[in-house]
């Protein structure tokens, strides 16, 4: 009989093993057998805690999203103005724990399957909506209304593009990615009026 409280510990163990296997072998070759070996458990244990590989992959993506959300919340709690908030969004997305080689490879493996996997696609939409919502909230007081959506789309696309580029190049350089994103934002705000809108204009 399983020990009381063992389920969350075992589930996390299996999720971390899955992330490791996706980094090591890629999505296609991440099998239940390999996950079991990485976690030092039998495949039957995996099927006990998860319905199968697809459920485990979805749980792994949810885990990564939650880790990113917690990192973002921790960074945003230190922000005091819209410009600092933008900087904290960049810092969270390219923080050292989020932008490690293993996590980066796992993200890319999952995103690559999202188009053909309904559950993963739904989770991608959660991520994309959250990113754009946070960027829009930070940019709104700094830009004219006509520029807001284009700027939000552009910064979000840059963040995703930096993730993809660093993943494909095999160089998870979070500091460089942060500098590139911050320079883009500085140029963006320098190219338009940076006079803050009034609260009524910003949040109407």
PAMI-30665 format. One record per residue: x, y, z of N, C-alpha, C in turn; residue in one letter. Coordinates in steps of 0.1 Angstrom, whole numbers, padded with zeros to 4 digits, always signed. Example, Ala and Ser with C-alpha at 12.3 -4.5 7.8 and 13.67 -1.06 7.14 Angstrom:
<recs>
+0132-0057+0078+0123-0045+0078+0132-0033+0078A/+0128-0022+0071+0137-0011+0071+0129+0000+0079S/
</recs>
This chain:
<recs>
+0009-0012+0000+0000+0000+0000+0009+0012+0000X/+0006+0022-0009+0015+0034-0010+0015+0042+0003X/+0026+0048+0006+0027+0056+0018+0018+0069+0016X/+0013+0074+0027+0005+0086+0027+0013+0097+0022X/+0008+0105+0012+0015+0116+0007+0025+0113-0004X/+0026+0100-0007+0036+0096-0017+0032+0100-0032X/+0019+0101-0034+0015+0104-0048+0021+0117-0054X/+0020+0128-0047+0026+0140-0053+0041+0139-0055X/+0048+0132-0046+0062+0130-0047+0065+0122-0059X/+0058+0111-0061+0060+0102-0072+0057+0108-0085X/+0046+0116-0085+0042+0122-0098+0053+0133-0102X/+0058+0140-0092+0068+0150-0096+0081+0143-0100X/+0084+0132-0094+0096+0124-0098+0094+0119-0113X/+0083+0115-0117+0080+0110-0130+0080+0122-0140X/+0075+0133-0136+0075+0145-0145+0089+0150-0148X/+0097+0150-0137+0111+0154-0139+0119+0144-0148X/+0116+0132-0146+0122+0121-0155+0118+0123-0169X/+0105+0127-0172+0100+0130-0185+0108+0142-0191X/+0109+0152-0184+0116+0164-0188+0131+0161-0192X/+0137+0152-0184+0151+0148-0187+0151+0140-0200X/+0142+0131-0202+0142+0122-0213+0139+0130-0226X/+0130+0140-0225+0127+0148-0237+0140+0156-0241X/+0147+0161-0231+0160+0168-0234+0170+0158-0240X/+0170+0146-0235+0181+0137-0239+0177+0130-0252X/+0164+0126-0254+0161+0118-0266+0151+0125-0276X/+0145+0136-0272+0135+0143-0280+0122+0137-0278X/+0111+0143-0283+0098+0139-0280+0095+0125-0285X/+0098+0123-0298+0094+0110-0304+0100+0098-0297X/+0112+0099-0292+0119+0088-0286+0118+0088-0271X/+0110+0097-0265+0107+0096-0251+0096+0086-0248X/+0100+0074-0244+0091+0063-0242+0088+0061-0227X/+0078+0054-0225+0075+0050-0211+0086+0042-0205X/+0092+0033-0212+0103+0025-0207+0115+0034-0203X/+0118+0044-0212+0129+0053-0209+0126+0062-0197X/+0114+0067-0196+0110+0075-0184+0111+0066-0172X/+0107+0054-0172+0108+0045-0161+0122+0043-0156X/+0131+0041-0166+0145+0039-0162+0151+0051-0156X/+0147+0063-0162+0153+0076-0156+0148+0078-0142X/+0135+0074-0139+0129+0076-0126+0132+0064-0117X/+0138+0053-0122+0141+0041-0114+0128+0034-0109X/+0118+0034-0118+0106+0027-0115+0102+0018-0127X/+0093+0009-0125+0088+0001-0135+0077+0008-0143X/+0075+0005-0156+0064+0011-0164+0050+0010-0157X/+0048-0001-0150+0035-0002-0143+0032+0009-0133X/+0043+0014-0127+0042+0026-0118+0037+0038-0125X/+0043+0040-0137+0039+0052-0145+0024+0051-0149X/+0020+0039-0153+0006+0037-0157-0004+0039-0144X/+0002+0036-0133-0006+0038-0120-0009+0052-0117X/+0001+0061-0120+0000+0075-0116-0005+0083-0128X/-0003+0078-0140-0007+0085-0152-0014+0075-0162X/-0023+0079-0170-0030+0070-0179-0021+0064-0189X/-0010+0072-0193-0001+0067-0203+0009+0078-0206X/+0016+0077-0217+0026+0087-0221+0020+0100-0224X/+0008+0101-0231+0002+0114-0234-0001+0121-0221X/-0007+0114-0212-0011+0121-0199+0001+0126-0192X/+0012+0119-0192+0024+0123-0185+0031+0135-0193X/+0030+0135-0206+0036+0146-0213+0027+0159-0210X/+0014+0158-0210+0006+0169-0206+0009+0174-0192X/+0010+0165-0183+0014+0169-0169+0027+0176-0168X/+0037+0171-0177+0050+0178-0177+0049+0192-0182X/+0041+0194-0192+0039+0207-0198+0032+0216-0187X/+0022+0211-0180+0016+0219-0170+0026+0222-0159X/+0034+0213-0156+0045+0216-0145+0054+0227-0150X/+0058+0227-0162+0067+0237-0167+0060+0251-0167X/+0047+0251-0171+0040+0263-0172+0038+0269-0157X/+0036+0260-0148+0034+0265-0134+0047+0270-0129X/+0059+0264-0132+0071+0269-0128+0074+0283-0134X/+0071+0284-0147+0072+0297-0153+0063+0308-0147X/+0051+0304-0144+0041+0313-0137+0046+0318-0124X/+0051+0308-0116+0057+0312-0102+0069+0321-0104X/+0077+0319-0113+0089+0327-0115+0084+0341-0119X/+0074+0342-0128+0069+0355-0133+0063+0363-0121X/+0055+0356-0113+0048+0363-0102+0059+0368-0092X/+0069+0360-0090+0080+0365-0080+0087+0377-0086X/+0089+0378-0099+0096+0389-0105+0086+0401-0105X/+0073+0399-0109+0064+0410-0110+0061+0416-0096X/+0063+0409-0086+0060+0414-0072+0070+0425-0068X/+0081+0425-0076+0091+0436-0073+0090+0448-0082X/+0080+0448-0091+0079+0459-0100+0070+0470-0094X/+0073+0482-0098+0066+0494-0092+0061+0503-0103X/+0064+0501-0116+0059+0509-0126+0059+0501-0139X/+0052+0506-0150+0051+0498-0162+0064+0494-0168X/+0074+0503-0169+0086+0500-0175+0094+0489-0167X/+0093+0489-0154+0100+0479-0146+0092+0466-0148X/+0079+0467-0150+0071+0455-0152+0075+0448-0165X/+0078+0455-0175+0083+0449-0188+0096+0442-0186X/+0105+0449-0178+0118+0443-0176+0117+0430-0168X/+0107+0430-0159+0106+0418-0150+0100+0406-0159X/+0091+0409-0168+0086+0399-0177+0097+0393-0185X/+0106+0401-0190+0118+0396-0198+0127+0388-0188X/+0129+0393-0176+0138+0386-0167+0132+0372-0163X/+0119+0371-0162+0113+0359-0158+0114+0348-0169X/+0111+0353-0181+0111+0344-0193+0125+0338-0196X/+0135+0346-0192+0149+0342-0195+0157+0340-0183X/+0150+0337-0172+0157+0335-0159+0166+0322-0160X/+0176+0321-0152+0185+0310-0153+0178+0296-0151X/+0169+0295-0142+0162+0282-0140+0153+0279-0151X/+0146+0289-0158+0137+0286-0169+0145+0284-0182X/+0157+0290-0183+0164+0290-0195+0176+0280-0195X/+0175+0270-0187+0185+0260-0186+0184+0251-0199X/+0195+0244-0202+0195+0236-0214+0184+0225-0214X/+0182+0218-0202+0173+0207-0202+0158+0212-0203X/+0155+0223-0195+0142+0228-0196+0139+0234-0210X/+0148+0241-0215+0147+0247-0229+0144+0236-0239X/+0151+0225-0238+0149+0214-0248+0135+0207-0246X/+0131+0206-0233+0118+0200-0231+0107+0209-0236X/+0108+0222-0234+0098+0232-0239+0097+0230-0254X/+0108+0230-0261+0108+0230-0276+0102+0216-0281X/+0105+0205-0273+0099+0193-0277+0084+0193-0276X/+0079+0199-0265+0064+0200-0263+0058+0209-0273X/+0064+0221-0275+0058+0231-0284+0057+0225-0298X/+0068+0217-0302+0068+0211-0315+0056+0201-0318X/+0050+0196-0307+0039+0187-0309+0026+0193-0307X/+0026+0206-0302+0013+0212-0298+0003+0213-0310X/+0008+0215-0322-0001+0217-0333-0009+0205-0336X/-0004+0193-0332-0010+0180-0336-0016+0173-0323X/-0014+0179-0312-0018+0173-0299-0028+0183-0292X/-0041+0180-0292-0051+0190-0287-0048+0195-0273X/-0044+0186-0264-0042+0190-0250-0030+0199-0249X/-0019+0196-0256-0007+0204-0256-0010+0217-0263X/-0018+0217-0273-0022+0230-0280-0030+0239-0271X/-0039+0233-0263-0046+0241-0253-0037+0248-0243X/-0027+0240-0238-0018+0246-0229-0009+0256-0235X/-0005+0255-0248+0002+0265-0255-0006+0278-0255X/-0019+0277-0258-0028+0288-0258-0028+0295-0245X/-0028+0288-0234-0028+0294-0221-0015+0302-0219X/-0004+0296-0223+0009+0303-0222+0009+0316-0230X/+0005+0315-0243+0005+0326-0252-0004+0337-0247X/-0016+0334-0242-0025+0343-0237-0020+0350-0224X/-0013+0343-0216-0008+0348-0203+0004+0358-0207X/+0012+0354-0216+0024+0363-0220+0019+0376-0226X/+0009+0375-0235+0004+0387-0242-0004+0396-0232X/-0011+0390-0223-0018+0398-0213-0009+0405-0204X/+0001+0399-0200+0011+0406-0191+0018+0417-0198X/+0022+0414-0211+0029+0425-0219+0019+0436-0222X/+0007+0433-0225-0003+0444-0228-0005+0453-0216X/-0006+0446-0205-0009+0454-0192+0003+0464-0189X/+0015+0459-0192+0027+0467-0189+0029+0478-0200X/+0026+0475-0212+0028+0485-0223+0017+0495-0224X/+0005+0492-0219-0007+0501-0221-0004+0515-0216X/+0002+0518-0205+0004+0531-0200+0015+0538-0208X/+0023+0531-0216+0035+0537-0222+0033+0540-0237X/+0022+0535-0243+0020+0536-0257+0006+0542-0260X/+0005+0548-0272-0008+0552-0277-0016+0539-0280X/-0029+0541-0279-0038+0529-0281-0036+0522-0294X/-0033+0530-0305-0032+0525-0318-0019+0516-0319X/-0010+0518-0311+0003+0511-0311+0003+0498-0302X/-0007+0497-0294-0006+0487-0283-0005+0473-0288X/-0015+0469-0296-0016+0455-0301-0004+0451-0309X/+0001+0460-0318+0012+0457-0326+0025+0455-0318X/+0026+0463-0308+0038+0462-0299+0037+0450-0290X/+0026+0447-0285+0024+0434-0277+0027+0422-0285X/+0022+0422-0298+0025+0410-0306+0040+0409-0309X/+0046+0421-0312+0060+0421-0315+0069+0416-0304X/+0067+0421-0292+0075+0417-0281+0073+0402-0277X/+0061+0397-0278+0058+0383-0275+0065+0374-0286X/+0064+0379-0299+0070+0371-0309+0086+0371-0307X/+0091+0382-0303+0106+0382-0300+0110+0372-0289X/+0102+0372-0279+0105+0363-0268+0104+0348-0272X/+0094+0345-0280+0093+0331-0285+0104+0328-0295X/+0107+0338-0303+0118+0336-0313+0131+0334-0306X/+0134+0341-0295+0147+0339-0288+0147+0325-0282X/+0136+0320-0277+0136+0307-0272+0139+0297-0283X/+0132+0299-0294+0134+0289-0306+0149+0290-0311X/+0154+0302-0312+0168+0303-0317+0178+0297-0308X/+0176+0299-0295+0186+0294-0285+0185+0279-0284X/+0172+0274-0286+0170+0259-0286+0177+0252-0298X/+0175+0258-0310+0181+0252-0322+0196+0253-0322X/+0201+0264-0317+0215+0266-0317+0222+0258-0306X/+0215+0254-0296+0221+0247-0284+0228+0256-0275X/+0226+0269-0276+0232+0279-0267+0221+0286-0258X/+0219+0281-0246+0209+0287-0237+0216+0298-0229X/+0217+0309-0236+0224+0321-0230+0213+0331-0226X/+0209+0329-0213+0198+0338-0208+0202+0352-0207X/+0214+0355-0204+0218+0369-0203+0218+0376-0216X/+0222+0369-0227+0222+0375-0240+0207+0377-0245X/+0199+0367-0242+0185+0368-0246+0178+0380-0239X/+0181+0382-0226+0176+0393-0218+0180+0406-0224X/+0193+0407-0228+0198+0420-0234+0191+0423-0247X/+0190+0413-0256+0183+0415-0269+0169+0419-0267X/+0161+0413-0258+0147+0417-0256+0146+0431-0250X/+0155+0434-0240+0155+0447-0234+0158+0458-0244X/+0168+0455-0253+0172+0465-0263+0160+0467-0273X/+0153+0457-0277+0141+0458-0285+0131+0467-0279X/+0128+0464-0266+0118+0472-0259+0122+0487-0258X/+0135+0489-0256+0140+0503-0255+0138+0510-0268X/+0142+0503-0279+0140+0509-0292+0125+0511-0296X/+0117+0502-0292+0103+0503-0294+0097+0515-0287X/+0100+0517-0275+0095+0528-0267+0101+0541-0272X/+0113+0541-0277+0120+0553-0282+0115+0557-0295X/+0108+0548-0303+0103+0552-0316+0089+0557-0316X/+0083+0557-0304+0069+0562-0303+0069+0572-0291X/+0058+0579-0289+0057+0587-0278+0057+0579-0265X/+0066+0583-0256+0066+0575-0243+0060+0583-0232X/+0052+0593-0235+0045+0601-0225+0034+0592-0219X/+0035+0589-0206+0025+0579-0201+0011+0585-0202X/+0001+0576-0205-0013+0580-0206-0018+0582-0193X/-0029+0589-0192-0036+0591-0179-0042+0578-0175X/-0046+0575-0163-0052+0563-0159-0065+0560-0166X/-0072+0571-0170-0085+0569-0177-0082+0564-0191X/-0071+0570-0197-0068+0565-0211-0062+0551-0211X/-0054+0548-0201-0047+0536-0200-0056+0524-0198X/-0066+0526-0190-0074+0514-0186-0089+0516-0189X/-0092+0523-0200-0106+0525-0204-0111+0512-0211X/
</recs>
